[in-house]
Amino acid sequence: MAVSLSYDLLLLLVISSLDWSSTPGSAFLTDHNRMTSSAPVEPHFTECMSRDLETFRCWWSPGTFHNLSSPEELRVFYLKRNSPSSEWKECPEYSHLNRECFFDANHTSIWIPYCLQLRGQNNITYFNEDDCFSVENIVRPDPPVSLNWTLLIVSPSGLSYDVMVSWEPPPSADVSTGWMRIEYEIQYRERNATTWEALETQPHTQQTIYGLQAGTEYEVHIRTKMKGFPKFGDFSDSIFVKVTEIPLRESAVLLTLVLTFGVAGILILIMLIVVSHQQRLMMILLPPVPAPKIKGIDSELLKKGKLEELDFILNGGGLGGLPTYISDYYQDEPWVEFIEVDEEDADCGEKEDQKSSDTQRLLGLPQRSVGCFSADSHPDDDSGRASCYDTDLSEQDTHLLAASLLPGQPEDEEAFLHPDEKAPASETNKSPLIQTESEGKPTWINTDLYAQVSNVMPSGGVVLSPGQQLRIQENTEKESQKKGTLGEDTSKLNKPQFQLLVVDPDGSGYTSEITARQISTPPSSLVPGEGYQTIYPQPMETKPAAPSEPNQSPYILPDSPQTRLFAPVADYTVVQELDTHQSLLLNLPTQQPPPPCLPQHPLKAPVAIGYVTPDLLGNLSS
Amino acid sequence: LPGLDPLSAVWVGIICLVFSSRLSTMKAASICPNDQTGCHLLPLANLFDRVIQHSARMHGISDDLHSEFELYFLPSKNQIGRVSRNCHTSTILTPNGKENAQRIAREELAEIILKLLVAWRDPLWHFHQSMSQHDEFTNFSSNKSLEMSDMVHELRKGVLKVVEKMQMLGIISNSVGDTGSPEALLTSDSAEWRFMKDYDLLYCFRRDSNKIQNYLKILKCRIVPKHGC
């Protein structure tokens, strides 16, 4: 009891005095129990270690209660259990200074269990069963040597970099013969950090550390262990890794990034603008090709080639004709002559353009609603007539056409009244004129000085275009108004400033000069030879006027000066011959009484338009 | 062959000829254009490397199993445990150090390796059987024990091939037997390992696998030292 107590005290003293850090490596035996307990600690081995699998060392401590008079008192004995008849042997090499027992290669056997014991004086043996081991299990290789690092690559931003660390295997370990297979473990940390970063153990003598920050200094060290065995050796000496930052490069990278993104953003904006204003841009960049200017015709129809529709429109589409806007559209182009196809006669009448009316009459177009033909509808100028000759025209149209050659009828009183300011009396006077005509009525509105000779009758008569009729009608009206006052003939005669032409009612279109003379001389008192007067020698044939009132016959007979005066004459006549007096001889008119009944030939006038075909001529003549 | 154009057949034939010529050259010359010293040993060195890798893997598995067993059984401080018990392979005389391993004859070393591998064939199989029966062992351990026993078989075959190659090359004599004495030796010790506990068995095998690995390495560096020693 007393001995144990003294031993405890001694142990405490020893523990306090001993320098535990002197023992190499970690404790071979985890003798925490012994250290923490207050019980006396007997001499024991602290650690046995092999560095190269060929030799090994063992360290012991004397314990607490052992008499520390002489260090040599404790002796180390070992036992190799390779045979049943093995015996304890003493340590081959002592190092009392370190309390170390060194076993050299001759005394080291691998894969054979060793047991060690301490013996003190008086053969006191301190033996622990746990102190048996095999050498391969106690191997702790030396740390590697010749550590160095190389910069592997720096990131484009210059902020991080990779480093390759390489080293040499420990010289003590016989790696070359393959006796020892060593693995390495790298650990690194920032200079002032506390915890280490460990990479995976691997057997090669170099390893890459990724993702180190530029400008920071790193500390790196390596330790080794045997492959397949758990114990690590000590750490090697640390090396320091540092890469300085490259701010220029970083800023250049940032600049390029900013530029790239800016340019990309601008491009996207431009694209958006282009896409949103696609239509306008297309208009600006690629203006549309002007469409063909065909008045009244939809270019689309032409493109589509729908000629039937085109014809329909041009032919008046049921007397409808083309819209009137076309004239407005092309007013600034005087070279374009539009002959409008209108339903309303008013439109034709309203056409103030003398040209158009002239053209109409020149063309012999009937003033009737059949009407105003578009010049563009047919290629040649006489195209208007073609429609008049259109056999599809109804009878009514033919009536209209016929009537167009005759003086106006009461059906279109308004149109009739339009060109001149006539007194209502004249209307009544006109009415017989109008009534002389059988049907359907051309307007006498557009009376001009000129009228085209539609046809010349073999008898000598001339078929006039409607324009002439109107003029004649005017004169006639005036004359009829002032019938009673012959004395006023002069005034009447003075009025007409137009020229009268002797018209052969046969439709020949020509008048002879004799006729003209005849016409002209009696009215010499009437007409001081100012102009021509249209004289219809036989107005009957061409104009289906109803001579219900012969007195009021509109036609001026050659006998009467009135008739002579107001005989409708064509605008143009053909000179037959020159007489001795250097005067022109027109067609000799036939001395025929004026036909009382104009309506005898009422319907013989599909000729009404400019020219007369032989068929129609035959009709007229018959 | 139906559907095979004559042209493509010609191409195939040409390619086959080329490959066969290459293969034949490979067999004959075995990567050596001219008979340089040590060049003809390259296939042997490769064979050695593969065998050594195999043994290393075997040792790793045995180490893992041993560590796992330590969790279930007593955790020894220095992994010695009950060392008093001998392994059944203790009767096989093995070199206990590097110098000893380097000193003995190559044939002897090869034979020792084969003896060890043969000795562990049955015990490991039985170990695996007992492991699979116990419920407390995980599947991981069971798979490892099976793998271990398979690896012993394969490693033995590999070492035999190496020995054959060496004998063919004339490096070692033909005295290295295969089915001779190791079998006889094993039968005498057949009863011993049955009495060993699983844990001791694992410990012994771990030790012996390390021995095999080291011996193979030394053997390689003695025979083909220029190839990665």
Boltz contact constraints between the chains, C-beta under 6 A:
constraints:
  - contact:
      token1: [A, 29]
      token2: [B, 77]
      max_distance: 6.0
  - contact:
      token1: [A, 30]
      token2: [B, 77]
      max_distance: 6.0
  - contact:
      token1: [A, 54]
      token2: [B, 98]
      max_distance: 6.0
  - contact:
      token1: [A, 109]
      token2: [B, 96]
      max_distance: 6.0
  - contact:
      token1: [A, 109]
      token2: [B, 97]
      max_distance: 6.0
  - contact:
      token1: [A, 110]
      token2: [B, 96]
      max_distance: 6.0
  - contact:
      token1: [A, 110]
      token2: [B, 97]
      max_distance: 6.0
  - contact:
      token1: [A, 111]
      token2: [B, 207]
      max_distance: 6.0
  - contact:
      token1: [A, 111]
      token2: [B, 211]
      max_distance: 6.0
  - contact:
      token1: [A, 112]
      token2: [B, 96]
      max_distance: 6.0
  - contact:
      token1: [A, 113]
      token2: [B, 83]
      max_distance: 6.0
  - contact:
      token1: [A, 130]
      token2: [B, 77]
      max_distance: 6.0
  - contact:
      token1: [A, 132]
      token2: [B, 80]
      max_distance: 6.0
  - contact:
      token1: [A, 132]
      token2: [B, 83]
      max_distance: 6.0
  - contact:
      token1: [A, 133]
      token2: [B, 78]
      max_distance: 6.0
  - contact:
      token1: [A, 133]
      token2: [B, 80]
      max_distance: 6.0
  - contact:
      token1: [A, 136]
      token2: [B, 210]
      max_distance: 6.0
  - contact:
      token1: [A, 137]
      token2: [B, 79]
      max_distance: 6.0
  - contact:
      token1: [A, 176]
      token2: [B, 229]
      max_distance: 6.0
  - contact:
      token1: [A, 177]
      token2: [B, 221]
      max_distance: 6.0
  - contact:
      token1: [A, 178]
      token2: [B, 217]
      max_distance: 6.0
  - contact:
      token1: [A, 178]
      token2: [B, 221]
      max_distance: 6.0
  - contact:
      token1: [A, 179]
      token2: [B, 98]
      max_distance: 6.0
  - contact:
      token1: [A, 228]
      token2: [B, 59]
      max_distance: 6.0
  - contact:
      token1: [A, 228]
      token2: [B, 60]
      max_distance: 6.0
  - contact:
      token1: [A, 228]
      token2: [B, 63]
      max_distance: 6.0
